[in-house]
Amino acid sequence: MKFNIKILLVFLPLSMLHLTLTGQTKKAFIKEAELNYTNKNFYAALVNYEKALEFDENDTTLLIKAAESARQFNSYSKAAKLYSQILDSMIYTKDPSLVFHQASMYQKMGKYDEAERKFQMFKSAYENQDTFLLKKTDKELASIAYAKTMVNEAKSTITVERLENGVNTPYSEVGAIIYKKGMMYSSKQFEEVNKKIKPPRKIARLMEKPENESPKMLESVINNKNESVTNPCFSPDGKNLYYTVCKYINGSEKSCDLYKASVDAKGIISGEQRMPEPVNMVGYTTTHPNVVYDNDLKKEILYFVSDRSGGAGGLDIWYSVKDDKYGFSQPVNIKEINTQDDEITPFYHDPTGYLYFSSNGRFGLGGFDVFKTQKTKDGFSDIVDVGIPVNSSYHDLYFHLSEEGDKAFMSSNREGSLFLDSYYEACCFDIYDVKIKKLKLDLLALTFDKITGRPLKKATVRLIDKKTGIEVTKNTNELSNDHTFELLEDRNYIIVAERENYFPDTIELSTFKKDQSELITKKLYLSTDMMLLDVSTYTKVGKIPLSGVTVTLIDMSDTTKKHIVEFNPLSHEFNFMIDRGKQYKIIATKDGFTQGEDIIDTRPFDKSGLIQKDIFLDKFVLQDLLPIALYFDNDLPDRKSKNTTTKAVYGTLVSEYVNKKQEYKNKFAKPLQGSEKSNAENEIDVFFEGNVMGGYEKLKMFIPNLIQELEAGNKVELIFKGFASLEPNRNTIWRLDKEGSIVSKMKWSFLAMKN
């Protein structure tokens, strides 16, 4: 009101002069225009203000009111011209909002350079006059900068075309959904029956367009009312139809409530009822329903829009959970989405978990833009602008994506829409068909050892949705280092590679802004604090790589550990992971070849590293395995016996002997200290694992080959020798008899192994 008083004070003499000249005709147009504007019938107000301006085209007061009417009516081009006419006169420059609104009109038309220039002009001229508009100016300048970047990132995989099948009219068509292989939507081409209102006001009806047929009004009792029926939405099971009913509360403002009707097996819609509180709330608008089934809650969720108290400001998106027994719960405001401006037309796409909506409170191209956010366990993720060509500098609403995600409906008043009045180039919303080319995005994750850079097999790669924290899938490859996954568009992923004895490696991947199908390759490098041991087997003569070898790795520092045995029929290379601070024995065997051996000592290493060992095997000759030294505990094979023969089996004796290793350590190293003690214990380890067990392993290899020689008809002469320690105060002859018992034992071993 204060704004209008200022105008009248400045221009009162001029206005009085023109009223005198033109009489009541101009007054009549102004009076009608004022009434139209008060009732928010901005189209009629604009028409009447322009009629009044025909009497004086420089009447600044009327120019301002006409410009405001054009702006409210979304006649951006007309409003921009009127604001320019006012400001170019240099008479009326004290009101900062005029420059601001002029800049906004250029912004909404997508003329970003001109809009930026006007906003900067506003900041310079009025930096100390209107704090609220200055803050909005900073926001709009940032939004323009954002829009300029978005213009260069238009998605080539999406096309947006206005429907040309008779659906659109010069009035607004919105809220299109897929229905019976065709579509259902609402059209505001119908007139309210009210004799008191002239001209009649427009109201909406639900329409249907069956496949390959012309549009027609939906045949249902829900359309038989003198109010607007719009925003259709079916429940997930198709048994209920939710929609909005709006009634006029003044000239053009409406108040809306949500309604529900039943749908029978034949598709007949009946049983209309207004939804109770707390979904609807007296004194507030409730509109734009979208009902989905929540797989986590195992219940239906109703998303809707309302201007009720408790929101962020303006129109907000809310949700309510349906309980089969108690009905809908107390609505919850989705604070992650809502701004102090308006968020409207929510649509939840269940296959992808994205909630689509339109907002004029975020950085965008201008007007309402379509955004999306992914539902998570804790709420909703970051807001993403759907971008061009879905969004434009105009209003883009009612985005409704198909189940398959390859097409959508939306409504927009962008250039190309039908105008209610072609002169004013304004109004209305048309339905657009959005076609989406589905991209094939695949991930090839390759795992490597960080130290060597070699491919790392036996790894598991997990694909995690970064926003939700949910593991999408995982893959384990025992034979190779490649892992393949299918990716979705507009996702942020976390890729985690894991393997036993390795630290995991993690990288991130985004599929946003992808406009063509591609195979995305990512390499993950895993590190370890263990030693890497590479063993290569060769022939002794010629050093030719030898495959088909069995390599046995023995932990000499811990005899309780199971030996690691690897057989490689295709290659001569073997890869092991071993601990630092230990000793290991490598034994390589292959039929027809001599045994190859080596000792690995990892005690000098204080960090992870690579050890490479070459093992050489020669073509087998029986004599190559000789001599074979076998060891016995004291007074064996038969304690306290003077027999010169025995039935004891060496395999049993050697196992018992090795099991006494710790006992020998304790006795032999007990009086020693420090390094002397460690060295003594290591010598005992080497003796038992290398000499005692080594001799036994050699014996086991020798006997089968000896048998082969004998079975081939060859004669083999063996010489057995026994050695015994002579202890003080012992009968030397008895010890030599015991030596004979040992030799006898060897004969039994041959027989036992053959059997």
Secondary structure, DSSP 8 states (H G I E B T S, - for coil): -HHHHHHHHHHHHHHHHHHHHHTHHHHHHHHHHHHHHHTT-HHHHHHHHHHHHTT-TT-HHHHHHHHHHHHHTT-HHHHHHHHHHHHHTTS--S-HHHHHHHHHHHHHTT-HHHHHHHHHHHHHHSTTT-HHHHHHHHHHHHHHHHHHHHHTT--TTEEEEE--SS---SS-EEEEEEETTEEEEEEEEEE---TTSSS--EEEEEEEE-TTS--EE--SGGG-SSSEEEEEEE-TTSSEEEEEEEEESSSS-EEEEEEEEEE-TT--EEEEEE--TTTS-TTS-EEEEEEEEETTTTEEEEEEEE--TTSSSSSEEEEEEEETTTEE---EE-TTT--SS-EEEEEEETTTTEEEEEESSSSSSSSSEEEEEEEETTEE---EE--TTT--SS-EEEEEE-TTSSEEEEEE--TTS--SBTTTTB---EEEEEEE----EEEEEEEEETTT--B--SEEEEEEETTT--EEEEEEESS-SEEEEEE-SS-EEEEEEE-TTSB-EEEEEE-TT--S-EEEEEEEEEB-SSEEEEEEEEETTT--B--SEEEEEEETT-TTS--EEEEESS-SEEEEEE-SS-EEEEEEE-TTB--EEEEEE-TT-SS--EEEEEEEE-B--GGGG--------TT-SSTT---S-----HHHHHHHHHTTHHHHHHHHHTT--HHHHHHHHHHHHHIIIIIIHHHHHHHHHHHHHHHHHHHTT--------------TTS-HHHHHHHHHHHHHHHHHHHHHHH-
